[in-house]
Amino acid sequence: MKTTLTIAILMASTLPSLAHPGEHGELTSLSSGLAHIASSPFHVVLILAAIAVGFAAWRYLKKREQAPSDRAG
């Protein structure tokens, strides 16, 4: 599992940035960054998509853990 997670992180870090156009000069503190994320539909959609993917992966892994293994010895 650790190897899979490491590979996924390394692969994701090589992807091009999906930055939206616009000025980001107002991002001077954590609170202004959070306000920017919460007020931008682009960011809200990305956060909701990440939550949905994480939830789906969690459910898949949980079901896989509970199912009897079909592998022989």
N, C-alpha and C positions, 0 to 999 in steps of 0.2 A: 504493500500500500504506500509506503514511504517513497519507494522508487517511482511509482506511478504519479504521485503528487509532485515530486521533484521534476519529473519529465514534463508534466503539464505546465508547471510554473515556468520552466525554461522555454518551452515552446511558445507560451503566451507572451513572454517578454520579447520575443523576436518579431511579433506582429506589429504592423504600422499603427500608429496612434489614430484613434477615431475621434479626434478633437473636433468640436464644433466651431464654426467661425465666430468671431467676436472678440472683444477686448476683455482681458482678465486683469486689468489694472486695479480693480477694486478688491482683489484678493490679498489683503494685507494681514489677516489674522485667521485663526481657526473659526471664529464666529462668522466672519464675512464669507469664508469658504463654505461653511454649512448653509448659510443663507443662500448663496449662489446655487448650491446643489439642490436645495429644496425648492427654489423658485424656477429652475430650468426644467422644462418638460423632457428635454433630451436626457438629463441626468436622472430624473425620476424613472423614466422608462428603463434605462440601463440598470438601475438599482433593483427595480421590480423584476427584470429579467434574470439578474444574478440570483435573487432570492428564489425565484421559481426553479431555476436550474439546480440550485443547491438543495431545495426541498425534494425535487424529483430524484436527484442522486441519492439523497438520504433514504428515501422510501425504497428505491431500487436495491440499495445495499442492505437495508433492513430485511426486505423480503428474501433476498439472496441468502442472508445469514440464517433465516428461519427455515428455508426450504431444505429438504433432505438432499444430500449430495448424490448425484448420479455417477460420480467417478468411482471406479472400482479400485480398491486398495492401493 
